[in-house]
Amino acid sequence: MDMDYIKRKIKEKEEEQKFLEEQTKKDIEVKLAFNIEENNIINNDVLEDKAIHFNKIVEFEDNPFKKYTDEDLEELKESIKDNGLLNPIILWKTEDKYTILSGHNRFLALKNLEYEKLDSKMYKVLEDISLEDAKLIVVDTNLIQRKNLLPSEKAKAYKIQKEMLEKNNSKRSVNFEFFQEENALNTGEIAEDKNLCHDVNLEKNRSIYRYLRLNYLRPEFLKKVDDKEISLVMGVELSYLKEDEQKEVFTYFFERDNFLKLNLEICKNIREKAKSIKISKEVLDLIIEKYLKPKTSRSFKINFKNIKEISSREIKTDKEAKDYIMDCIKFYEENKNKEM
């Protein structure tokens, strides 16, 4: 056979093989692309199936935080309308229900906007956690995310955080280290003397323990702190009183006609007095006695010109003017009932 013919046939065979390889490669790429697209469609269907309907979602029972006001809720609804749900709702899955750990107000806003379910991008699910962990998540997320929390909300939140961390003996970096005292009433004092939190400054330590002290206040005093009628520090001072003594103080200053307003100095004196004697109305009378200013006589001035306009008497000094006016008043008082 001609050698050139053989070489030509070999080359044709190689080109055919190359074509087949390239064609096979293209077929594989096309099929792979189709599979990827098909998988995406399947995954989207799966994501759609992962939507959680509202009838399976419940609120956390021990949530210490209050719901938004109507005004705040309307603002949140408008934000969701314009921007969608920016922060996913954190859910705790237990059996066949989902408990909200973070996002109670977002969930309420969505319901008001007539949503019926959360799609997969609107929530995160936690499963293998304890009740203590769940409570910590509720508290931590709200303390971080919520603005304008009331003192009473912070008080309850820090109390839950304290109890859960002590129970768990948690060592996480954001943890506050709390000491166990025999007498819980000394918490505030200890906070000012010891470094109770390894990664929070001392000033914040004091603030945290001040909020913790509010848990010992009667509800009516706690509301006064929330309404800013008394300061946080005043509430702390009064929290050291026994419950019946707090009631006595509240009645004395807020339910009776008392012209002396409760202030921090009075609160400190009441607390100090309570160390040695039971607080009663009589004791409170003695405490505030020194704050009552005695009535002082009023003074006024009269211009010499005013006297000359109604009298021809020559007056040169202040003493002469004073004596003359007093003589006139005395004469008037002695003769006002006599017939003229």
C-alpha positions as CSV (number, residue, x, y, z in Angstrom):
1,M,0.0,0.0,0.0
2,D,1.1,3.5,-0.7
3,M,2.6,5.1,2.5
4,D,1.0,8.4,1.8
5,Y,-2.4,6.7,1.7
6,I,-1.8,5.1,5.0
7,K,-0.7,8.4,6.6
8,R,-3.9,10.1,5.3
9,K,-6.1,7.4,6.7
10,I,-4.4,7.6,10.1
11,K,-4.9,11.4,10.1
12,E,-8.6,11.1,9.2
13,K,-9.0,8.5,12.0
14,E,-7.3,10.8,14.5
15,E,-9.5,13.8,13.4
16,E,-12.6,11.7,13.7
17,Q,-11.6,10.5,17.1
18,K,-10.9,14.1,18.1
19,F,-14.3,15.2,16.8
20,L,-16.0,12.4,18.8
21,E,-14.2,13.4,22.0
22,E,-15.1,17.0,21.6
23,Q,-18.7,16.1,20.8
24,T,-18.8,13.8,23.9
25,K,-17.4,16.6,26.0
26,K,-20.0,19.0,24.8
27,D,-22.8,16.5,25.4
28,I,-21.5,16.1,29.0
29,E,-21.4,19.8,29.6
30,V,-24.9,20.3,28.2
31,K,-26.2,17.4,30.4
32,L,-24.4,18.8,33.4
33,A,-25.8,22.2,32.9
34,F,-29.3,20.7,32.5
35,N,-28.8,18.8,35.8
36,I,-27.6,21.9,37.6
37,E,-30.7,23.8,36.4
38,E,-32.9,20.9,37.3
39,N,-31.3,20.6,40.7
40,N,-31.9,24.3,41.3
41,I,-35.6,23.9,40.4
42,I,-35.7,21.0,42.8
43,N,-34.0,22.9,45.6
44,N,-36.3,25.8,45.1
45,D,-39.2,23.4,45.5
46,V,-37.6,22.1,48.7
47,L,-37.1,25.6,50.0
48,E,-40.7,26.4,49.3
49,D,-41.7,23.3,51.2
50,K,-39.6,24.6,54.2
51,A,-41.9,27.5,54.7
52,I,-43.4,27.5,58.2
53,H,-47.0,28.4,58.6
54,F,-48.0,30.7,61.4
55,N,-50.3,28.1,63.0
56,K,-47.2,26.2,64.0
57,I,-45.5,29.2,65.6
58,V,-46.0,30.1,69.2
59,E,-44.6,32.9,71.4
60,F,-42.1,32.4,74.2
61,E,-44.1,32.2,77.5
62,D,-41.4,33.7,79.8
63,N,-40.6,36.7,77.6
64,P,-39.9,39.6,79.9
65,F,-40.1,42.2,77.2
66,K,-43.2,44.2,76.3
67,K,-44.7,44.4,72.9
68,Y,-44.1,47.5,70.7
69,T,-46.5,50.4,71.0
70,D,-49.0,50.9,68.2
71,E,-46.8,53.6,66.8
72,D,-43.6,51.6,66.8
73,L,-45.4,48.6,65.3
74,E,-46.7,50.7,62.4
75,E,-43.1,52.0,61.8
76,L,-41.9,48.4,61.8
77,K,-44.6,47.4,59.3
78,E,-43.7,50.2,57.0
79,S,-40.0,49.1,57.1
80,I,-41.0,45.5,56.2
81,K,-43.1,46.8,53.3
82,D,-40.2,48.8,52.0
83,N,-37.2,46.6,52.7
84,G,-38.6,43.2,53.5
85,L,-37.7,41.3,56.7
86,L,-34.0,42.4,57.3
87,N,-33.4,40.2,60.4
88,P,-34.6,36.6,60.4
89,I,-36.8,35.4,63.3
90,I,-35.1,32.9,65.5
91,L,-37.3,29.9,66.2
92,W,-36.8,27.0,68.7
93,K,-38.2,23.7,67.3
94,T,-39.7,21.4,69.9
95,E,-41.7,18.4,68.6
96,D,-44.2,19.8,66.1
97,K,-44.2,23.5,67.1
98,Y,-41.8,26.4,66.7
99,T,-41.3,28.9,69.6
100,I,-40.2,32.4,68.9
101,L,-36.9,33.3,70.7
102,S,-36.2,36.5,68.8
103,G,-38.6,38.5,66.7
104,H,-41.9,38.7,68.6
105,N,-42.6,42.1,67.2
106,R,-41.5,41.2,63.7
107,F,-43.8,38.2,63.8
108,L,-46.7,40.4,65.0
109,A,-46.0,42.9,62.2
110,L,-46.0,40.2,59.6
111,K,-49.4,38.9,60.9
112,N,-50.8,42.4,60.7
113,L,-49.5,42.6,57.1
114,E,-51.5,39.4,56.4
115,Y,-48.6,37.1,56.0
116,E,-49.5,33.5,56.6
117,K,-46.1,31.8,56.7
118,L,-42.4,32.4,57.0
119,D,-40.3,31.3,54.0
120,S,-36.8,29.8,54.5
121,K,-35.1,33.2,54.3
122,M,-37.2,34.7,57.0
123,Y,-36.2,32.5,59.9
124,K,-33.5,30.4,61.6
125,V,-34.3,27.3,63.5
126,L,-32.5,26.0,66.6
127,E,-33.3,22.5,67.8
128,D,-30.8,20.9,70.3
129,I,-30.9,23.6,73.0
130,S,-32.2,23.6,76.6
131,L,-34.8,25.8,78.2
132,E,-32.0,27.7,79.9
133,D,-30.3,28.3,76.5
134,A,-33.6,29.4,75.1
135,K,-34.1,32.0,77.9
136,L,-30.6,33.3,77.4
137,I,-31.2,33.8,73.7
138,V,-34.4,35.7,74.3
139,V,-32.7,38.0,76.8
140,D,-29.4,38.5,74.9
141,T,-31.0,39.2,71.5
142,N,-33.4,41.7,73.0
143,L,-30.8,43.5,75.1
144,I,-28.6,43.9,72.0
145,Q,-31.3,44.7,69.4
146,R,-34.0,46.6,71.3
147,K,-33.7,50.3,71.9
148,N,-35.5,52.3,74.6
149,L,-36.1,49.3,76.9
150,L,-37.9,50.2,80.1
151,P,-36.0,49.8,83.4
152,S,-38.5,47.2,84.5
153,E,-37.7,45.2,81.3
154,K,-34.0,45.4,81.9
155,A,-34.5,44.4,85.5
156,K,-36.3,41.2,84.6
157,A,-34.0,40.5,81.7
158,Y,-30.8,40.7,83.8
159,K,-32.4,38.6,86.5
160,I,-33.1,35.8,83.9
161,Q,-29.6,36.2,82.5
162,K,-28.1,35.9,86.0
163,E,-30.2,32.8,87.0
164,M,-29.5,31.0,83.7
165,L,-25.8,31.7,83.7
166,E,-25.4,30.6,87.3
167,K,-27.4,27.4,86.5
168,N,-25.3,26.7,83.4
169,N,-22.1,27.8,85.0
170,S,-21.5,29.4,81.6
171,K,-18.0,30.7,80.6
172,R,-18.8,32.3,77.3
173,S,-17.0,35.6,76.5
174,V,-20.2,37.7,76.7
175,N,-21.1,36.2,80.1
176,F,-21.3,38.2,83.3
177,E,-19.9,36.5,86.3
178,F,-22.3,36.7,89.2
179,F,-21.5,35.9,92.8
180,Q,-23.9,34.0,95.0
181,E,-24.7,35.8,98.2
182,E,-26.5,34.6,101.3
183,N,-28.3,37.9,101.5
184,A,-29.5,39.0,98.0
185,L,-30.1,42.5,99.3
186,N,-26.3,43.1,99.4
187,T,-25.9,42.6,95.6
188,G,-25.8,46.3,94.8
189,E,-23.2,47.0,97.4
190,I,-20.9,44.1,96.3
191,A,-21.1,45.3,92.7
192,E,-19.5,48.5,93.6
193,D,-16.6,46.8,95.4
194,K,-15.8,43.8,93.2
195,N,-15.0,43.2,89.6
196,L,-18.0,41.1,88.7
197,C,-17.7,41.1,85.0
198,H,-14.5,40.2,83.2
199,D,-15.3,41.9,79.9
200,V,-17.6,44.7,80.9
201,N,-16.3,47.9,82.5
202,L,-17.1,48.7,86.1
203,E,-19.6,51.5,85.3
204,K,-21.7,49.0,83.3
205,N,-21.4,46.5,86.2
206,R,-22.9,49.0,88.5
207,S,-25.7,49.7,86.0
208,I,-26.5,46.0,85.7
209,Y,-26.7,45.6,89.4
210,R,-28.8,48.6,89.8
211,Y,-31.3,47.1,87.4
212,L,-31.1,43.8,89.3
213,R,-32.0,45.7,92.5
214,L,-35.2,46.9,90.8
215,N,-36.6,43.3,91.1
216,Y,-37.0,44.0,94.8
217,L,-39.2,47.0,94.3
218,R,-43.0,46.9,94.7
219,P,-44.8,47.2,91.3
220,E,-46.1,50.7,92.0
221,F,-42.6,52.0,92.6
222,L,-41.3,50.1,89.5
223,K,-43.9,51.9,87.4
224,K,-42.7,55.2,88.8
225,V,-39.2,54.3,87.6
226,D,-40.5,53.4,84.2
227,D,-42.5,56.6,84.0
228,K,-39.4,58.6,85.1
229,E,-41.2,60.0,88.1
230,I,-38.3,58.7,90.3
231,S,-34.8,58.0,89.1
232,L,-33.2,54.6,88.8
233,V,-30.9,55.3,91.7
234,M,-33.8,56.4,93.9
235,G,-35.5,53.0,93.1
236,V,-32.3,51.2,94.1
237,E,-32.2,53.0,97.5
238,L,-35.9,52.1,98.1
239,S,-35.4,48.5,97.0
240,Y,-33.5,47.8,100.3
241,L,-36.7,48.5,102.3
242,K,-39.0,45.7,103.3
243,E,-42.1,45.4,101.2
244,D,-44.5,46.8,103.8
245,E,-42.0,49.7,104.4
246,Q,-42.0,50.4,100.7
247,K,-45.8,50.5,100.8
248,E,-45.7,53.0,103.6
249,V,-43.3,55.3,101.8
250,F,-45.3,55.1,98.6
251,T,-48.5,56.0,100.4
252,Y,-46.8,58.9,102.3
253,F,-45.3,60.6,99.2
254,F,-47.8,59.7,96.4
255,E,-51.2,59.0,97.9
256,R,-51.4,61.8,100.5
257,D,-51.4,65.6,100.1
258,N,-47.7,66.0,100.6
259,F,-46.0,69.2,99.4
260,L,-42.5,67.7,99.7
261,K,-41.4,65.8,96.7
262,L,-39.4,62.6,97.1
263,N,-35.8,63.0,96.1
264,L,-32.5,61.0,96.2
265,E,-31.3,62.5,99.5
266,I,-34.6,61.6,101.3
267,C,-34.5,58.1,99.8
268,K,-30.9,57.6,101.2
269,N,-32.0,58.9,104.6
270,I,-35.0,56.5,104.6
271,R,-32.8,53.6,103.8
272,E,-30.3,54.5,106.5
273,K,-33.1,54.9,109.1
274,A,-34.6,51.6,108.1
275,K,-31.4,49.8,109.4
276,S,-32.3,50.7,113.0
277,I,-36.1,51.3,113.1
278,K,-39.2,50.2,111.2
279,I,-40.3,52.8,108.7
280,S,-43.7,54.3,109.5
281,K,-45.6,57.5,109.0
282,E,-44.3,58.9,112.2
283,V,-40.7,58.0,111.3
284,L,-41.1,59.6,107.9
285,D,-42.5,62.8,109.5
286,L,-39.2,63.0,111.5
287,I,-37.1,62.3,108.5
288,I,-38.6,65.1,106.3
289,E,-38.8,67.6,109.2
290,K,-35.4,69.0,108.4
291,Y,-36.4,69.5,104.7
292,L,-39.3,71.7,105.6
293,K,-38.4,75.3,105.3
294,P,-39.9,77.6,108.0
295,K,-42.2,80.3,106.7
296,T,-40.3,83.6,106.3
297,S,-41.7,87.1,106.4
298,R,-42.1,88.8,103.1
299,S,-40.5,92.1,102.3
300,F,-41.3,94.8,99.8
301,K,-40.0,98.3,98.9
302,I,-41.7,101.6,98.6
303,N,-40.2,104.5,96.7
304,F,-40.0,107.9,98.6
305,K,-41.8,109.4,95.6
306,N,-44.8,107.2,96.2
307,I,-45.1,108.5,99.8
308,K,-44.7,112.2,98.7
309,E,-47.6,111.7,96.3
310,I,-50.0,111.1,99.1
311,S,-48.3,112.8,102.1
312,S,-46.8,116.2,102.8
313,R,-44.6,114.8,105.5
314,E,-40.8,115.3,104.9
315,I,-39.0,112.0,104.9
316,K,-35.3,111.7,104.4
317,T,-34.2,108.2,105.5
318,D,-35.4,104.7,105.2
319,K,-36.0,104.5,108.9
320,E,-38.2,107.6,108.8
321,A,-40.2,106.1,106.0
322,K,-40.6,102.8,107.8
323,D,-41.6,104.4,111.1
324,Y,-44.1,106.7,109.3
325,I,-45.7,103.8,107.4
326,M,-46.0,101.7,110.7
327,D,-47.6,104.7,112.5
328,C,-50.1,105.0,109.7
329,I,-51.0,101.3,109.8
330,K,-51.3,101.4,113.6
331,F,-53.5,104.5,113.5
332,Y,-55.7,102.8,110.8
333,E,-56.1,99.6,112.8
334,E,-57.0,101.5,116.0
335,N,-59.6,103.7,114.3
336,K,-61.1,101.6,111.4
337,N,-64.1,100.6,113.4
338,K,-64.8,104.1,114.9
339,E,-67.5,106.3,113.4
340,M,-66.0,109.1,111.5
